[in-house]
Structures are given as C-alpha cells and as structure tokens.
Amino acid sequence: GYGDMTPTTTHGQLFCVLFALVGIPLNVVVLNKFGKFMLSIEQRITTSYLSYVLFLQKTARVLITGISFLIGMTLFIFIPAYGFHTFENWTYNESFYYTIITLSTIGFGDYVPGNDPDINYPLCYREVVAAWIFFGLAWLSLVINSFIEMLEKISKYFNQRQSGRVAAIIFYLSIGAAIFQVLEEPNWKSAFADYKSKKTQILKDYPCLKKQDLEKILEVRETFISELY
C-alpha cells in the first residue's frame, strides 16, 4: 500500500482489515506457486543444457543460475526503471529506487506511478504496472527461495565438514587407545567384546559420531588385534 488512497469510513476500514486477512495469505500462496513455476522452467532449461555438457556441470549450473538472475534483473528491475524514467519524468536513480522499494513490498508512497495529472499516460498504463508488480513479486519470491536454499546447502556443507573432522579425531584417538589397550589389557578378548556391546551407548554419548564410523573403528581394532596376536 502506497498510502495515496486510504479508506476514511469505519466500514471501509473494516473491509480492508478483513480483505487483508484473507487476501495476504492467498496472495503469498499464489506468488509462491507462480515462483515455483518459474523455477521449474529454469530447472528444465538447466537440465536440458547440462545433458549436452560432459564436464564442469557444477560450473555450468552456477553459470545458468547467474544468467537467469541477470535476465530477471533486466526484465523486472532495469527495463521497468527505464520505463518509469521515461513516462513519469523521474530520474533513473529515482525509478530504480522505486522498483526496488515496490518489489520488496516496502512501498513508502513517496513515488506513485500514474498519479500525475499533468502527464498524459499511455492506455492501460496502470494495468501494465499492476502486472509488472505481480510478476516481479513472483520473481523476487523465486530469488529469495533460491537464496535461502543456497544458504541451507552452505550451512549443511560446513556442518558435515565439522562433523567429519570430529569423527576423524575420534577415529584416530580410538585407534591409538586400541593399541595401548591391547598392549596393556591381559584379557583383551573380553574387553573388546565388552566394547562392541556398548556401541549404542557410545553413539548416544558422542552424537557427532556416526554408526558407520564406529563400525569402521571396531573393524580396524579387530584387524589390529588379530594381526598382533
């Protein structure tokens, strides 16, 4: 809402409240669906292109994503900003500012298109602006979802690396402990059997240690013991 037109009666204000309660969630759902539709088109293009690329597929995927982002910026930011600069007699900086503020749903109301009585606007000018806002919001929703997905992948990657380092440290410490245990424990067979029976408790005590890592530790210890004796 730019604030250039506001309800003044009680009934009009109540209607706006009810309309917002229903319209905002519905609008979010529609924009999200349309954003996913745009994302599916990009994924189809990416998949069809990558089928011809045998090497550097990750680089090609990043390149296609960057190109699609630049195309979206051109269609929904740069070209509309130039259009507002032409039809509204705003500077290009003002037009660019307006496009960003509008598509980010801030909408201060300091710039409103189609609201100057001294300008003869083209036919269906406001309708075109409304269509631009709708598709621009859907594109921005796509960009935000892609950015969130990228951040989640980065976070997952670093978490896996950190978990892998901790597991590796535990792995090598366990091998070292196994050596000293075998050398110092006279009843090493019973001690090893007792250690294997406590796998569940070990996994609970060390959440960063995965079951397959623990199995590998036990396997290395068992091999070391068999070779030693």
N, C-alpha and C positions, 0 to 999 in steps of 0.2 A: 504494500500500500504506500503510494507516494505521499498521500495526505492532502492532495489538491482537491479531492472530493470526499467529504465525510458526512455521515448521517447526523442529522440535527434533532430528529424526533426520537422519543423513547421507543416507539415501535420499530423504527428503522434501526436503532442501535441494538435492540434485542434480536432483530432478524439477522444483523451482521454477526452477532455472537453465535447464534445457532448455526448460521451458514458456515462460519469459521470452524466450529466444532466438527461439522460433517465434511466440509469441503477440503480442509487442510489434510486430514489423513487420506482422503480419496485422491487428492492431487499428488501426494507423496507416492501413493501406490502406482498411480498412472505414470508418473515420471520415472519411477524405478523400473517399471515394466518396459517402458519405451527405451530407457537407458540400457537395459539388458538386451533388448532387441538390436540396438546399435552395436553393443558389444559382440553379439552373435555374428553380425555381419563382418566385423573386424576379425573375429576368430576364423571365420570361413575363408576370408581372403588370406589370412596368415597361414592357415593350414594348406590351402591350395598352392601358395607360393613356396612354402617350406618343402612340399613334396618334390620340387624341382631342385632344391638345394641339398647337396650331399654333405657339405662341410659347413662348419661355423653356423649351425642352426640357431644357437642362443644369440649370437651376434645379429643374425638376420631378424630374429623375433624382436629384439630390442630396437633395431632399426625401423621395422614396420610400425611398432608402437610409437616411436618418436615421430615418424612421418604422419601417422593418423592423428597424433596430438597437434602437430603443426597445421594439418588440414582443418581440424576442429577450431583451432585458434583463428585461422584465416576466415572460416565461414561464419563464426559466431562472435568474434571479437573485432578483428581488423576491418573486414568489409562493412559490418554494421556501423562501426565507429566512423568510417569514411562517409557512409550514407547519412548519419546524423550530422556530421560536419557539413555536408552539402545542403541538406534540407532544413536544418534547424539554425544554420548560421552560427554554430558553435565552433570553437577551435577544435583541432583534432585531439588535443590533450583533454579537453572537456568531454568530448564524445567518447574517448577511450575510458575516461573515468566513469562516465555514465554507464557504459556497457558492463564494466566490472561490478559496479555497485548494484546494478539491476539484476544481473545473473547470480550474484552472491546473495540475493534476496534481502539486502540491507535496505535499499530504496529510501534514501533520505527525503526525496521530494524536491531537492533544490534544482533538479533538471527533469522536466517532464516533456516528452515528445508530443507533437501535435496539439500544443496548448497555446501557441502564439497566434493571436487574431490577426496580426499584420502579415502573416505568411500564408500564401496560397499552397496548401499541401496537395500532393497527388491523390488520386482516387484510391480509396481503401488503405490509406496510409496507416491509420491506427490499427486496422486489422492485420496488416503485414507486421507491424511492431509487436502485436499480441502473439502472432505465430512465431516470430523470432524469439520472444521471451520463453514460450513453451518449449520449443526445440532446443533453445540454448540451455534451459534448466535441465532438460533431459541429458544433454551432452555433458554439462557440469556434474550431474549425478554420476554419469559414467566415469568421468575423470576422478572424482572423489573415491568411488568404489575401487577403481584400479589402483589409486594411490594407497588406500587402506590395505588392499590385498598385497601390494608390494611391501609395505611396512611389516605386515604379518609374516611374509616369507623371509624378510631380512631378520626379523626377531627370531623366527624358528631356526634359521641357519646358525645364528650366533649361539642360541641355546643348545643346539645339537653339538656345535664345536666345543662349548664349555663342558657339556655332559661327557663328550668323548674324551676330553683332557682329564677330567676327574676319573673316569673309568680306566683310562690308561695308567694313571698314577696308582690307583688301587690295584690294577692288574700286576704291575711290576713290583709293588710293595708286597703283594701276596706271593709272588714267585720267590722273592727274597726271603720272606717269612717261611715259605715252604722248605727252602734249603736248610735254614737253621733248625726248623722243626724236625726235619728228617735226621739231621746230624745229631741232634740233642735228645730226641724222643726215643727211648728204647722200645716202647710199644707203639711204633709209628703206624702200624696197620690199623689198630683200633682207633688211634687218634684221627687218622684220615677218614675212616668210616664215620666217626662222630662228626667230623667237619662236614661231610657230604650230607648227613642227615639234618643239618641245620641250615640248609640252603634258603628255606622260606624265611627264617628269622634274619638271615644275613641280608636278604633283599629288602626286608622291612626296615632294617637298621640303616641301610645305605640305599635310599631311593634313586640316587643317581646311577647306581649300578644295575645294568640290565641283566636279565636272566641268561641270555646267550653269552654275555661277557663272563658271568660267574661260571657257566659251564666250561668255557674255554680255560679259565683259571684252573678249575678242577682237572681238566684234561691234561694241561701242562704239568701240574703237580703229579698226577698219576704216572705220566710218562717219565718224569724225572725220577720218581721213586722206583719204578720198575727197572730203569737203566742203572740206577745206583746200586740196587740190590740184585 
